[in-house]
Amino acid sequence: MTDQATTFPTDRLKALTDGVIAIVITLLVLELTVPVVREIPGSEGLWPELRSMWRELLGYGVSFFVVGILWLYHHSVFRYVRRADGTLLTLNILFLFTVSITPFSSALVTSNPDERLAAIIYGSSIWLAAAACAGMFAYGARGRRLVDPGLQDGFIRRENWSALGILVVLGAGAGLGYIGSAYTYAVLGASIAYYWVMTALNREGASAARRGDHGALPS
């Protein structure tokens, strides 16, 4: 058990994370260029110009939901993590670093959709963010040093194994970029769709547990 003197509440850590993610989402939409028809020689109107932006709009939509998923994952981790220490703070900073790259990596794949390196960078940044979240839960839950002491061993084990499975899938998706960028996008697209379906069914966390089913020990 971690000495209480070396730990601190998570309020400021969560506030910083929420603020950074809000800024990242704002930066994503700022990457979109607004077409001004009257300034475009030979333009046939607004609709054709918007159609020509389909890659940018798709990239914004995908990255918006990616950042949303990462926020949800972080939120679910901190439903159980009650206190923080230096190690957890470092992992959270790593998480914020990888999330903050999203506007750049999103613009990179939007401008270079067929480039394998762009897909690898995009997939790897998502993998690192998910790994940081998984690491925060695994570290905090080890010996229940920073989590709710009522968590059962079975729940902790299931959450950690599920997180490992997610990291394997995301890592494979990033690695498949060496073969072709389309493979990375397919794996990421399927993962995003799956997570949002689970969220709509009131499930969360790496193990897609039902909300409130955190395995608390009977009092």
C-alpha positions in Angstrom: 0.0 0.0 0.0 1.4 3.4 -1.0 2.1 5.8 1.9 -0.6 8.4 2.0 2.0 11.1 2.5 3.4 10.5 -1.0 0.0 10.5 -2.7 -2.4 13.3 -3.5 -6.0 13.7 -4.8 -6.7 13.4 -8.5 -8.8 16.5 -8.9 -6.2 18.7 -10.5 -4.9 15.8 -12.7 -8.4 15.2 -14.1 -9.1 18.9 -14.6 -5.8 19.3 -16.5 -6.7 16.3 -18.7 -10.2 17.6 -19.4 -8.7 21.0 -20.4 -6.1 19.5 -22.7 -8.6 17.3 -24.4 -11.0 20.2 -24.9 -8.2 22.2 -26.6 -7.3 19.2 -28.8 -10.9 18.8 -30.0 -10.9 22.6 -30.7 -7.7 22.3 -32.7 -9.1 19.5 -34.8 -11.9 21.6 -36.1 -9.6 24.5 -36.7 -7.7 22.3 -39.2 -10.7 22.6 -41.5 -10.4 25.3 -44.2 -13.6 27.2 -44.9 -14.0 27.6 -48.7 -15.0 31.1 -49.9 -16.6 30.5 -53.3 -16.2 34.1 -54.5 -12.5 33.9 -54.1 -12.0 30.6 -55.9 -11.6 31.1 -59.7 -13.9 28.9 -61.8 -15.8 27.6 -58.7 -19.2 26.0 -59.5 -20.6 26.9 -56.1 -20.3 25.8 -52.4 -21.5 22.2 -52.7 -18.7 21.1 -55.1 -16.1 22.8 -52.9 -17.5 20.9 -49.8 -17.4 17.6 -51.7 -13.8 18.2 -52.5 -13.1 18.4 -48.8 -14.4 14.9 -48.0 -11.0 13.7 -46.8 -10.6 16.6 -44.4 -14.2 16.2 -43.1 -13.7 12.4 -42.7 -10.4 12.9 -40.9 -12.0 15.4 -38.5 -14.9 13.1 -37.7 -12.7 10.0 -37.1 -10.2 11.9 -35.0 -13.0 13.6 -33.0 -14.4 10.2 -32.0 -10.9 8.8 -31.4 -10.2 11.6 -28.9 -13.7 11.0 -27.4 -12.9 7.4 -26.9 -9.5 8.2 -25.2 -11.3 10.6 -22.9 -13.9 7.9 -22.0 -11.2 5.4 -21.3 -9.4 7.9 -19.1 -12.7 8.7 -17.3 -13.4 5.0 -16.7 -9.9 4.5 -15.3 -10.4 7.4 -12.8 -13.7 6.0 -11.7 -11.5 3.5 -9.8 -8.3 5.4 -9.2 -8.8 7.5 -6.1 -5.3 9.0 -5.5 -2.2 9.7 -7.5 1.5 9.6 -7.0 4.5 10.6 -9.1 4.4 7.5 -11.3 0.8 7.9 -12.1 1.3 11.6 -12.8 4.1 10.7 -15.3 1.8 8.2 -17.0 -0.9 10.8 -17.3 1.5 13.3 -18.8 2.5 10.7 -21.4 -1.2 10.2 -22.1 -1.7 13.9 -22.6 1.4 14.1 -24.8 0.1 11.4 -27.2 -3.4 12.9 -27.2 -2.1 16.4 -28.0 -0.4 14.9 -31.2 -3.8 14.0 -32.6 -4.4 17.3 -34.6 -1.0 16.8 -36.3 -1.3 13.1 -37.0 -4.9 13.6 -38.2 -3.8 16.3 -40.6 -0.9 14.1 -41.7 -3.1 11.2 -42.7 -5.7 13.5 -44.3 -3.1 15.1 -46.5 -1.2 11.8 -47.2 -3.9 9.1 -47.0 -1.9 6.5 -49.0 1.4 7.1 -47.1 2.2 4.1 -44.9 4.4 6.2 -42.5 1.5 8.6 -41.9 -0.8 5.7 -41.0 1.9 4.2 -38.7 2.3 7.5 -36.9 -1.4 7.9 -36.5 -2.0 4.3 -35.2 1.1 4.5 -32.9 -0.1 7.7 -31.3 -3.4 6.1 -30.5 -1.7 2.9 -29.2 0.6 5.0 -26.9 -2.4 6.9 -25.5 -4.3 3.6 -24.8 -1.2 2.1 -23.3 -0.8 5.0 -20.9 -4.4 4.6 -19.7 -4.0 0.9 -19.3 -0.7 1.5 -17.4 -2.4 3.9 -15.1 -5.0 1.4 -14.1 -2.6 -1.5 -13.8 -0.2 0.5 -11.7 -2.9 1.9 -9.5 -4.6 -1.4 -9.0 -1.4 -3.3 -8.1 -1.8 -4.1 -4.5 -4.7 -1.7 -4.6 -2.2 1.1 -3.9 -4.2 3.9 -5.6 -7.6 2.4 -6.4 -10.9 1.8 -4.5 -9.9 -0.9 -1.9 -13.2 -2.6 -2.7 -12.3 -3.7 -6.1 -12.2 -7.5 -6.5 -9.2 -9.4 -7.8 -11.4 -10.8 -10.6 -12.4 -7.4 -11.9 -8.9 -6.1 -11.8 -7.6 -9.1 -13.6 -10.3 -8.9 -16.3 -9.7 -5.3 -16.8 -5.9 -5.8 -17.2 -6.3 -8.7 -19.6 -8.9 -6.8 -21.7 -6.6 -3.8 -21.9 -3.8 -6.0 -23.1 -6.1 -7.4 -25.8 -7.0 -3.9 -26.9 -3.3 -2.9 -27.1 -2.5 -6.0 -29.2 -5.3 -5.1 -31.7 -4.2 -1.4 -31.8 -0.5 -2.4 -32.1 -1.3 -4.8 -34.9 -3.3 -2.1 -36.7 -0.3 0.3 -36.5 2.1 -2.4 -37.6 -0.1 -3.3 -40.6 0.7 0.2 -41.9 4.0 -1.3 -43.1 1.9 -3.3 -45.6 -0.6 -0.7 -46.5 -2.2 2.3 -44.9 -5.7 1.0 -45.6 -5.1 -1.9 -43.2 -4.4 0.5 -40.3 -7.5 2.5 -41.0 -9.6 -0.6 -41.2 -8.5 -1.9 -37.8 -8.8 1.6 -36.2 -12.3 2.0 -37.8 -13.5 -1.3 -36.4 -12.1 -0.6 -33.0 -13.7 2.8 -32.8 -17.1 1.4 -33.9 -16.9 -1.4 -31.3 -16.0 0.9 -28.5 -18.8 3.4 -29.2 -21.4 0.5 -29.5 -20.3 -0.7 -26.1 -20.6 2.9 -24.7 -24.1 3.1 -26.2 -24.9 -0.1 -24.3 -23.8 1.5 -21.1 -20.5 -0.4 -20.9 -17.1 1.1 -20.3 -13.6 0.4 -19.5 -11.2 -2.0 -21.3 -13.4 -5.0 -20.3 -16.6 -3.2 -21.4 -18.1 -3.8 -18.0 -21.5 -2.5 -17.2 -21.4 0.9 -15.4 -21.6 0.3 -11.7 -20.4 -3.3 -12.0 -16.9 -2.6 -10.7 -16.7 -5.7 -8.5 -16.9 -4.0 -5.2 -16.4 -6.3 -2.2 -19.4 -6.5 0.1 -19.3 -4.2 3.0 
